Amino acid sequence: MFSSSAKVNSGVSADGTRRLTHSALLLSALAGAVTVFAFSPYGLWPLQIASLTLLIHFYLDVSNRRDAFLLGWSFGSAAILAGTYWLFVSLHDYGGLPAVLAVLTITLLAASLGLLYGAALWLAVRLSVSPQGRLSDYFSALAIAPACWMLADWMRGWVFTGFSWVATGYAHNASPLAGFAPIV
């Protein structure tokens, strides 16, 4: 949409609309997985900012709600999967669940919770697409999409009794951004 040189994150379909490519989804998932290093004990909080910046870059190039949903789902699912790897030890070593079932369980949990982030970007596009089918402007990327993302984080802490592990804001409790938490 805003960048015609972005070949990695979009393809052009026969009708001239941009389509999200597999490489964009893979990079989105990789960026989501990398966000784990922003949390304790690593504390590399700038990685999360870089990962979310990449997500917003891809988001700006989507032209439909389906692609936005897939983008948010891939990022969110990978972030949750990478951040909850420790559940394997709990389920397999202490719970006695076979390794294959433990991996499947954790993957399904992450994929299910990732639906909230897919829904967040779906809603952001729904709220910000102009009648011409394009994102209205960068206001969407800087206000609407992050607000929807925060809503997904909040809902993940409440839906089905809540699972707020590796929620976005927790990466910054010891960063220079920590002072903004009471304001935002």
C-alpha positions as CSV (number, residue, x, y, z in Angstrom):
1,M,0.0,0.0,0.0
2,F,2.4,2.7,1.1
3,S,5.5,1.0,-0.2
4,S,5.7,-0.3,-3.7
5,S,9.2,-1.6,-3.2
6,A,8.2,-4.1,-0.4
7,K,8.4,-7.3,-2.4
8,V,8.9,-9.6,0.7
9,N,5.6,-8.8,2.4
10,S,3.2,-8.7,-0.5
11,G,2.3,-10.1,-3.8
12,V,0.0,-8.6,-6.3
13,S,-3.0,-10.7,-7.3
14,A,-4.6,-10.8,-10.7
15,D,-7.1,-8.1,-9.7
16,G,-4.3,-5.8,-8.7
17,T,-4.8,-6.1,-4.9
18,R,-1.8,-6.9,-2.7
19,R,-1.7,-10.3,-1.0
20,L,0.3,-11.3,2.0
21,T,3.0,-13.8,1.0
22,H,4.2,-16.8,2.9
23,S,7.6,-15.1,3.5
24,A,5.8,-12.2,5.3
25,L,3.9,-14.7,7.5
26,L,7.1,-16.5,8.3
27,L,9.0,-13.3,9.1
28,S,6.0,-12.2,11.2
29,A,6.2,-15.5,13.2
30,L,9.9,-15.2,13.6
31,A,9.5,-11.6,14.8
32,G,6.9,-12.9,17.3
33,A,9.2,-15.6,18.6
34,V,12.1,-13.2,19.0
35,T,10.0,-11.0,21.3
36,V,10.6,-13.6,24.1
37,F,14.1,-12.2,24.5
38,A,12.6,-8.9,25.6
39,F,11.3,-10.5,28.8
40,S,13.2,-11.5,31.9
41,P,15.7,-13.0,32.3
42,Y,17.1,-11.7,29.0
43,G,15.7,-8.2,29.2
44,L,16.6,-7.3,25.6
45,W,13.5,-5.0,25.4
46,P,14.6,-3.2,22.2
47,L,14.1,-6.5,20.4
48,Q,10.4,-6.3,21.1
49,I,10.2,-2.7,19.7
50,A,12.0,-3.9,16.6
51,S,9.7,-6.9,16.2
52,L,6.6,-4.9,16.6
53,T,8.0,-2.3,14.1
54,L,8.4,-5.2,11.6
55,L,4.8,-6.3,12.3
56,I,3.5,-2.7,11.8
57,H,5.5,-2.5,8.5
58,F,3.7,-5.6,7.3
59,Y,0.4,-4.4,8.6
60,L,0.7,-1.2,6.6
61,D,0.9,-3.3,3.4
62,V,-2.2,-5.4,3.9
63,S,-5.2,-4.5,2.0
64,N,-7.8,-6.8,3.5
65,R,-9.0,-8.2,6.8
66,R,-8.0,-11.8,6.0
67,D,-4.4,-10.9,5.6
68,A,-4.4,-8.7,8.7
69,F,-5.9,-11.5,10.7
70,L,-3.2,-14.0,9.4
71,L,-0.4,-11.5,10.1
72,G,-1.6,-10.9,13.7
73,W,-2.2,-14.6,14.3
74,S,1.2,-15.7,13.1
75,F,3.0,-13.1,15.2
76,G,0.9,-13.7,18.3
77,S,1.0,-17.5,18.1
78,A,4.7,-17.6,17.6
79,A,5.3,-15.2,20.5
80,I,3.1,-17.2,22.9
81,L,4.6,-20.5,21.7
82,A,8.2,-19.3,22.2
83,G,7.3,-17.8,25.6
84,T,5.6,-20.8,27.0
85,Y,8.1,-23.5,26.0
86,W,8.4,-24.2,29.7
87,L,5.0,-25.8,29.7
88,F,6.6,-28.8,28.0
89,V,8.6,-29.6,31.1
90,S,5.5,-29.2,33.3
91,L,3.3,-31.4,31.1
92,H,5.9,-34.0,30.1
93,D,8.3,-34.3,32.9
94,Y,6.1,-33.7,35.8
95,G,2.6,-34.5,34.4
96,G,3.7,-37.6,32.5
97,L,2.1,-36.5,29.2
98,P,3.8,-38.2,26.2
99,A,6.2,-35.7,24.5
100,V,4.2,-35.6,21.2
101,L,1.0,-34.8,23.1
102,A,2.8,-32.2,25.2
103,V,4.1,-30.4,22.1
104,L,0.7,-30.6,20.4
105,T,-1.0,-29.2,23.5
106,I,1.3,-26.2,23.8
107,T,1.1,-25.6,20.1
108,L,-2.7,-25.7,20.2
109,L,-2.7,-23.3,23.2
110,A,-0.5,-20.9,21.4
111,A,-2.5,-21.1,18.2
112,S,-5.7,-20.6,20.0
113,L,-4.5,-17.6,22.0
114,G,-3.0,-16.2,18.8
115,L,-6.5,-15.9,17.4
116,L,-7.0,-12.9,19.7
117,Y,-4.1,-11.1,18.0
118,G,-5.4,-12.1,14.6
119,A,-8.7,-10.6,15.6
120,A,-7.0,-7.5,16.8
121,L,-5.4,-6.7,13.5
122,W,-8.6,-7.7,11.7
123,L,-10.5,-5.2,13.8
124,A,-7.8,-2.5,13.2
125,V,-8.1,-2.9,9.4
126,R,-11.9,-3.0,9.7
127,L,-11.8,0.3,11.6
128,S,-9.2,2.0,9.4
129,V,-9.8,1.0,5.8
130,S,-11.0,3.9,3.5
131,P,-13.7,3.4,0.9
132,Q,-11.0,3.0,-1.7
133,G,-9.8,-0.2,0.1
134,R,-6.6,1.3,1.6
135,L,-5.5,1.9,5.1
136,S,-6.6,5.5,5.8
137,D,-3.2,6.7,6.9
138,Y,-0.4,6.2,9.3
139,F,-2.8,7.1,12.1
140,S,-4.0,3.5,11.8
141,A,-0.5,2.1,12.4
142,L,0.3,4.4,15.3
143,A,-3.0,4.5,17.1
144,I,-5.7,2.1,16.0
145,A,-3.6,-1.1,15.5
146,P,-1.7,-0.7,18.8
147,A,-4.9,0.0,20.7
148,C,-6.4,-3.1,19.2
149,W,-3.3,-5.0,20.1
150,M,-3.5,-3.8,23.7
151,L,-7.1,-4.9,23.8
152,A,-6.0,-8.4,22.7
153,D,-3.4,-8.5,25.5
154,W,-6.0,-7.4,28.0
155,M,-8.6,-10.0,26.7
156,R,-6.0,-12.8,26.9
157,G,-5.7,-12.0,30.6
158,W,-9.4,-12.4,31.1
159,V,-10.9,-14.8,28.5
160,F,-11.2,-18.4,29.7
161,T,-9.8,-17.5,33.2
162,G,-6.8,-15.7,31.6
163,F,-3.3,-16.5,30.5
164,S,-1.4,-13.3,30.5
165,W,2.1,-14.9,30.2
166,V,4.4,-12.8,28.0
167,A,1.9,-10.0,27.5
168,T,3.5,-7.1,25.5
169,G,3.8,-4.5,28.3
170,Y,5.6,-6.8,30.7
171,A,8.8,-6.7,28.6
172,H,9.2,-3.1,29.7
173,N,8.8,-3.2,33.4
174,A,12.6,-2.6,33.8
175,S,13.2,-0.6,30.7
176,P,13.2,3.2,30.2
177,L,9.6,2.9,29.1
178,A,8.4,1.6,32.5
179,G,7.3,5.1,33.6
180,F,4.7,5.2,30.8
181,A,2.7,2.2,32.2
182,P,0.6,4.3,34.7
183,I,-0.1,6.9,32.0
184,V,-1.1,4.4,29.2
